[in-house]
């Protein structure tokens, strides 16, 4: 296998980051475009990663009292019309079902027939149809809080798509809760955001900033939208998860009422929160390198691949037996609540085999040949290090220390990403410096530039809009941990009481 400049992926990140991203997904065999425009096929290696993420998140949800349910894919159009801001926010992205059967025309082609009395929207999000169920289920304060989540797919008809980051159909979870008091709902909003922060940082090894969205960026129909924002290696922001305090807006629209302990009729206070397969895109862009993806061990599709070297008939059987014995011992070990996921690849395809697993990002590659077997040892490579950095370990030592090695990889990936975030985040007060920070030197083929600018904002929507139109830069969030600090708005120069995070974003 010939490697130009000794890398598996061309172009490199520095040469063309968007194309590098597409090539990494293709090379790692995680997903591919489908025949349906804007939709993707998630292949086994990518879906295994999603399953591990789902498993971890689901456990965290249930630890807070949330239970899973499932609601219809189709939503009557009248449901969306009940909440004006909500329908306006999603109207341009809705896929609409208008007929219920197909018939052949005079040219023997299939055409829609049987027009529906009421069009159905293919689920863009489920606040309205879940609200209808809540209105039927909730009668008394004794029914509260209602804490539900569903794992599902949604459709938002995107014009510009990119695998995992923005597709017309994607997988996600959406949590929906109803509470008797405003404060309970607010507390739940922040509780779930902290679950997402924990998922991003402890499992995906992605450092995030938590904060509140501006009015212009919040979820349609919400009173408050909170978010986690991450920095990708091209220094753009990725909104990796959101949690919304919906107030009583959807409760009023759906008729979610209950009798209080004081025997008065009250509207419920609701929340919704969700993350999606977009997190996979964030993982790739945070940790990937010019040889492929790099998977954090806690969610990796597999933890280790054993690569028996089978070149001589007289030793092949014994090497395979030695390899399988190691695999069985490894598979009995528990790593953070899950059994080690072990692959054995006995394909005789030369160096391509090793490159395949490098591109797939598996944390550990272990070569086993006749000499290793004779020495009761293995030859180990870590994905977080240069591919040439290999070392021999005694078999029992490797099996005994594999958890420690995986944890080193996990923490190392997080620390590397955190350093990158810190190195590319700065306070900017001067408008000229702000403009230069977000302006590429080569507008025709923009180089990687920018980052996170913590700059003052007066709070006016006009200034937020002006920055977006001029530089394609948005306010990613109003950070929870920002200091009370007087300054001058980066756009208009008027008084500001604190900094917000500006960035270009996906």
C-alpha positions in Angstrom: 0.0 0.0 0.0 1.6 3.3 -1.1 1.2 6.1 1.3 1.9 9.6 0.0 3.6 11.5 2.7 3.1 8.4 4.9 -0.5 9.2 5.7 -3.6 7.1 5.0 -5.9 10.0 4.4 -5.7 12.5 1.5 -6.2 15.3 1.6 -4.8 16.0 5.1 -6.6 18.1 7.6 -4.4 21.1 6.8 -4.9 20.7 3.1 -8.7 20.5 3.0 -10.5 19.8 6.3 -14.0 19.2 4.9 -12.8 16.7 2.4 -10.5 15.1 4.9 -13.6 14.5 7.1 -15.5 12.8 4.3 -12.5 10.6 3.4 -12.0 9.6 7.1 -15.6 8.3 7.2 -15.1 6.4 4.0 -11.7 4.9 5.0 -12.9 3.9 8.4 -16.0 2.1 6.9 -18.3 3.9 9.4 -21.0 5.1 7.0 -21.9 6.0 3.5 -24.4 8.1 1.5 -27.6 6.4 0.6 -29.6 6.5 -2.6 -32.0 8.8 -0.9 -30.6 12.4 -1.1 -29.3 13.7 2.2 -29.6 10.3 4.1 -26.9 8.0 5.3 -26.3 4.3 5.8 -24.6 3.7 9.1 -22.4 0.6 8.7 -21.6 -1.9 11.5 -18.4 -0.2 12.7 -20.2 3.2 13.0 -23.4 1.7 14.4 -21.4 -0.2 17.1 -20.0 3.2 18.2 -23.5 4.6 18.3 -24.8 1.6 20.3 -22.1 2.1 22.9 -23.0 5.8 23.2 -26.7 4.9 23.5 -25.9 2.3 26.2 -24.0 4.8 28.3 -26.5 7.7 27.9 -29.5 5.4 28.6 -28.0 4.3 31.9 -27.4 7.9 32.9 -30.9 8.9 32.0 -32.4 6.1 33.9 -30.3 6.9 37.0 -32.2 10.2 37.1 -35.6 8.5 37.0 -36.3 8.7 33.2 -38.1 5.9 31.5 -38.2 5.0 27.8 -41.3 5.1 25.6 -42.0 5.4 21.9 -44.3 7.7 20.0 -45.5 7.8 16.3 -43.3 8.8 13.4 -46.2 10.7 11.8 -47.6 13.9 13.4 -50.9 15.5 12.2 -50.2 19.0 10.8 -52.8 20.5 13.1 -50.6 19.5 16.1 -47.7 21.7 14.9 -50.1 24.6 14.3 -51.0 24.7 18.0 -47.7 26.3 18.9 -47.0 29.2 16.5 -43.3 29.8 17.2 -42.6 26.0 17.0 -44.2 25.5 13.6 -42.5 28.6 12.2 -39.1 27.3 13.4 -39.5 23.9 11.7 -41.8 24.7 8.7 -39.0 24.9 6.1 -37.5 21.5 7.2 -40.7 19.4 7.3 -41.3 16.4 5.1 -45.0 16.0 4.5 -47.1 12.9 3.7 -50.2 13.8 1.7 -51.3 10.5 0.2 -51.7 7.0 1.5 -51.3 4.7 -1.5 -49.8 4.4 -5.0 -51.5 3.7 -8.3 -50.3 3.1 -11.9 -51.0 5.9 -14.4 -51.5 5.5 -18.2 -47.7 5.1 -18.6 -47.6 2.3 -16.1 -45.8 4.5 -13.6 -46.5 4.6 -9.9 -48.1 7.9 -8.8 -49.5 9.0 -5.4 -53.2 8.4 -4.8 -55.7 8.4 -1.9 -55.2 11.9 -0.7 -55.2 12.2 3.1 -57.8 14.3 4.8 -55.1 15.9 6.9 -51.4 15.9 5.9 -49.0 14.2 8.2 -45.5 15.6 9.1 -42.7 13.1 9.3 -41.3 13.7 12.9 -38.9 16.6 13.0 -39.2 16.5 16.8 -42.0 15.2 19.1 -43.0 18.0 21.5 -46.5 18.3 20.0 -47.5 14.6 19.7 -45.9 13.7 23.1 -47.8 16.8 24.5 -51.0 15.3 23.3 -50.3 12.0 25.2 -49.3 13.9 28.3 -52.6 15.8 28.2 -54.4 12.5 28.4 -52.2 10.8 30.9 -51.7 13.6 33.4 -54.7 14.6 35.6 -53.3 15.2 39.1 -50.1 16.5 40.8 -49.7 12.8 41.8 -48.9 12.0 38.2 -45.9 14.3 38.2 -43.1 14.5 37.4 -43.6 12.7 34.1 -40.1 11.8 32.9 -39.9 10.1 29.5 -37.3 9.6 26.7 -37.5 8.0 23.3 -34.7 6.7 21.1 -35.9 7.4 17.5 -35.1 8.8 14.1 -36.2 12.2 12.9 -36.4 14.0 9.5 -35.4 17.6 8.9 -35.2 18.3 5.2 -31.7 19.7 4.9 -30.5 21.4 1.7 -26.8 21.0 2.5 -25.9 17.7 4.1 -22.8 16.1 5.6 -22.6 12.6 7.0 -23.3 12.5 10.8 -23.2 16.3 11.1 -26.3 17.3 9.1 -28.5 14.7 7.3 -32.1 14.8 6.3 -32.7 11.7 8.6 -30.7 11.1 11.7 -30.8 9.0 14.9 -31.2 10.7 18.3 -32.9 10.6 21.6 -35.4 13.1 22.8 -36.4 13.5 26.4 -39.6 15.1 27.5 -40.7 15.9 31.0 -43.6 17.6 32.8 -43.4 19.1 36.3 -45.7 20.7 38.8 -43.5 23.7 39.4 -41.3 26.0 37.3 -38.3 25.4 39.5 -38.5 21.7 39.1 -38.6 22.0 35.3 -35.6 24.4 35.4 -33.7 22.0 37.6 -34.4 19.2 35.2 -33.2 21.3 32.2 -29.8 21.8 33.8 -29.6 18.3 35.2 -29.9 16.8 31.7 -27.4 19.3 30.3 -24.9 18.1 32.9 -25.6 14.5 31.7 -24.6 15.6 28.2 -21.5 17.3 29.5 -20.5 14.2 31.3 -21.1 12.1 28.2 -19.0 14.4 26.1 -16.1 14.7 28.5 -15.9 11.4 30.2 -16.9 9.1 27.4 -16.2 10.9 24.1 -13.1 12.8 25.6 -14.5 16.0 24.1 -14.2 19.1 26.4 -17.2 21.4 26.2 -18.4 24.8 27.2 -21.8 25.0 28.8 -24.1 28.0 28.4 -27.4 29.5 27.3 -28.4 30.3 23.8 -29.4 33.8 22.8 -33.0 34.4 21.8 -32.1 34.2 18.1 -30.4 30.8 18.6 -32.8 29.1 21.0 -35.2 26.2 20.2 -38.5 27.3 18.6 -41.0 27.6 21.4 -38.6 27.4 24.3 -38.1 30.0 27.0 -34.5 29.0 27.6 -32.2 26.7 25.5 -29.0 25.5 27.2 -26.2 23.8 25.2 -22.8 22.1 25.2 -20.4 23.6 22.6 -17.2 21.8 21.5 -14.3 23.0 19.3 -13.4 20.9 16.3 -9.8 20.7 14.9 -10.7 23.3 12.2 -11.5 25.6 15.1 -15.2 25.7 14.4 -17.8 25.1 17.0 -20.1 22.1 17.1 -23.3 22.3 19.2 -23.2 18.8 20.6 -26.4 18.7 22.7 -29.2 20.9 23.9 -31.6 21.0 26.9 -34.6 23.3 26.8 -36.8 24.8 29.4 -40.2 25.1 27.6 -42.0 27.0 30.4 -45.8 26.5 29.9 -45.9 27.2 26.2 -46.3 23.6 25.0 -48.5 22.7 28.0 -51.0 25.5 27.0 -50.8 24.5 23.3 -51.4 20.8 24.1 -53.7 21.2 27.1 -51.4 19.6 29.7 -53.3 20.5 32.9 -53.3 18.9 36.4 -55.1 19.4 39.6 -52.7 20.8 42.2 -52.5 19.8 45.9 -54.5 23.0 46.5 -57.2 21.6 44.2 -56.6 24.3 41.6 -56.2 23.5 37.9 -52.7 24.3 36.7 -50.7 24.0 33.5 -47.6 21.8 33.6 -44.1 23.0 33.2 -42.2 21.1 30.5 -38.7 20.4 29.3 -37.2 18.7 26.3 -33.6 17.7 25.6 -31.7 15.7 23.0 -28.4 14.6 21.4 -28.0 12.8 18.1 -25.6 10.9 15.8 -24.1 14.4 15.3 -22.0 13.5 18.3 -20.2 10.9 16.2 -19.2 13.6 13.7 -17.9 15.6 16.7 -15.8 12.7 17.9 -14.3 12.2 14.5 -13.4 15.9 14.1 -12.1 16.2 17.6 -9.7 13.2 17.7 -9.2 12.1 14.1 -5.8 12.5 12.4 -4.3 12.1 8.9 -4.5 8.3 9.2 -8.2 8.1 10.1 -10.4 8.2 13.2 -9.2 7.8 16.7 -11.7 6.2 19.0 -11.9 6.9 22.8 -11.8 3.5 24.5 -15.0 4.1 26.6 -17.2 4.2 23.5 -14.9 2.5 20.9 -16.6 0.0 18.5 -13.9 -2.5 19.7 -11.1 -2.0 22.2 -8.4 -4.3 20.7 -7.7 -6.2 17.6 -5.4 -9.3 17.6 -3.4 -9.7 14.5 -1.9 -13.2 14.2 1.0 -13.5 11.8 0.3 -16.6 9.7 3.2 -17.2 7.2 4.2 -20.8 7.9 1.9 -23.8 7.7 3.9 -25.6 10.5 3.2 -22.7 13.0 -0.1 -21.3 11.8 -2.3 -23.5 13.9 -0.3 -23.0 17.1 -0.2 -19.2 16.6 -4.0 -19.1 16.1 -4.6 -21.2 19.2 -2.3 -18.8 21.2 -4.2 -15.8 19.7 -7.7 -17.2 20.5 -6.6 -18.1 24.1 -5.6 -14.4 24.6 -8.9 -13.3 23.0 -10.9 -15.4 25.4 -9.0 -14.1 28.5 -9.5 -10.5 27.3 -13.2 -10.9 26.6 -13.7 -12.0 30.2 -12.5 -8.6 31.6 -14.8 -5.8 32.5 -13.9 -2.3 31.4 -16.0 0.4 33.0 -19.1 -1.8 33.2 -18.8 -3.5 29.8 -16.9 -6.6 28.7 -13.8 -5.9 26.6 -14.7 -5.9 22.9 -12.0 -7.9 21.0 -11.5 -8.4 17.3 -9.4 -11.2 15.8 -8.3 -10.5 12.2 -6.6 -13.5 10.6 -6.7 -12.2 7.0 -3.5 -12.8 5.0 -3.4 -9.4 3.1 0.0 -8.0 4.2 0.4 -4.5 5.5 -3.1 -3.5 4.3 -4.5 -5.3 7.4 -2.7 -3.1 9.8 -3.7 0.1 7.9 -7.3 -1.0 7.9 -7.4 -1.0 11.7 -5.4 2.3 12.0 -8.0 4.0 9.8 -10.8 2.5 11.9 -9.3 4.0 15.0 -9.3 0.9 17.2 -7.4 1.9 20.4 -5.0 -1.1 20.5 -3.5 -3.3 17.8 -1.7 -6.5 18.9 0.5 -8.5 16.6 1.3 -12.1 17.4 3.8 -14.2 15.5 5.7 -17.4 16.1 8.6 -15.6 17.9 6.1 -13.8 20.1 4.4 -17.0 21.0 7.7 -18.7 21.8 8.6 -15.8 24.1 5.0 -15.8 25.6 4.7 -12.2 24.5 2.7 -9.9 22.2 3.6 -6.8 20.1 1.5 -3.8 20.9 0.6 -0.6 19.1 -1.5 2.3 20.5 -3.7 4.4 18.2 -2.9 7.5 20.1 0.8 7.2 19.2 2.8 7.1 16.0 2.1 3.9 14.1 5.8 3.0 14.2 5.8 3.2 18.0 5.4 -0.5 18.9 6.5 -2.3 22.0 6.7 -5.9 23.2 5.0 -7.0 26.4 4.8 -10.3 28.2 1.3 -11.8 27.5 0.2 -11.9 31.1 1.5 -8.4 31.7 -0.4 -7.1 28.7 -3.6 -8.8 29.8 -3.1 -7.5 33.3 -2.4 -3.9 32.3 -4.8 -3.5 29.3 -7.4 -1.5 31.5 -4.6 0.8 32.6 -3.4 1.3 29.0 -7.0 2.0 27.7 -7.5 4.6 30.5 -4.3 6.3 29.6 -5.5 6.6 26.0 -8.9 7.9 27.1 -7.4 10.6 29.4 -4.7 11.5 26.9 -7.3 12.2 24.2 -9.2 14.4 26.5 -6.2 16.4 27.6 -5.0 16.8 24.0 -8.4 18.1 23.0 -8.6 20.4 26.1 -5.2 21.9 25.2 -6.4 22.6 21.7 -9.5 24.3 23.0 -7.5 26.5 25.4 -4.8 27.4 22.8 -7.5 28.5 20.4 -9.7 30.5 22.7 -9.0 34.1 23.5 -10.5 37.3 24.9 -10.9 39.8 22.1 -11.9 43.4 22.8 -10.6 45.2 19.7 -13.1 45.1 16.7 -10.2 45.0 14.2 -8.6 42.0 15.9 -12.0 40.3 16.1 -12.5 40.8 12.3 -9.0 39.5 11.6 -9.5 36.5 13.8 -12.4 35.3 11.8 -11.2 36.3 8.3 -9.2 33.8 6.3 -6.1 35.0 4.5 -7.1 33.2 1.4 -10.9 33.8 0.9 -10.9 31.6 -2.3 -9.6 28.5 -0.4 -9.9 29.4 3.3 -7.3 28.0 5.6 -8.1 26.8 9.1 -8.5 29.9 11.1 -10.4 31.5 14.0 -11.4 29.7 17.2 -13.5 30.8 20.1 -13.6 34.5 20.8 -14.8 35.6 24.2 -16.0 39.1 23.4 -18.4 41.6 24.8 -22.0 41.8 23.5 -24.5 44.5 24.4 -27.4 42.0 24.3 -29.1 43.5 21.2 -30.3 41.2 18.5 -29.2 43.8 15.8 -25.6 43.4 16.8 -25.7 39.6 16.9 -27.3 39.6 13.4 -24.7 42.1 12.0 -21.8 40.0 13.1 -23.4 36.9 11.6 -24.0 38.6 8.3 -20.6 40.2 8.1 -18.4 37.3 9.2 -20.6 34.2 9.3 -19.9 34.1 13.0 -22.6 33.4 15.6 -22.9 33.6 19.4 -22.5 30.0 20.4 -23.6 30.6 24.0 -23.7 32.9 27.0 -21.3 30.8 29.2 -22.6 29.9 32.6 -19.2 30.6 34.1 -18.7 34.0 32.6 -17.7 36.8 35.0 -19.7 40.0 35.5 -17.5 42.4 33.6 -18.2 45.7 32.0 -16.9 46.3 28.5 -17.8 47.6 25.1 -19.9 45.5 22.6 -17.6 44.1 19.8 -20.1 45.3 17.2 -21.5 48.6 18.3 -19.2 49.7 21.1 -22.0 50.3 23.6 -21.9 49.1 27.2 -21.8 45.3 27.8 -22.0 43.4 31.1 -20.2 40.3 30.1 -18.5 38.2 27.4 -20.1 35.6 25.2 -18.6 33.0 22.9 -18.4 33.9 19.3 -17.3 31.3 16.6 -17.9 29.9 13.2 -20.0 26.8 13.5 -21.3 23.6 11.9 
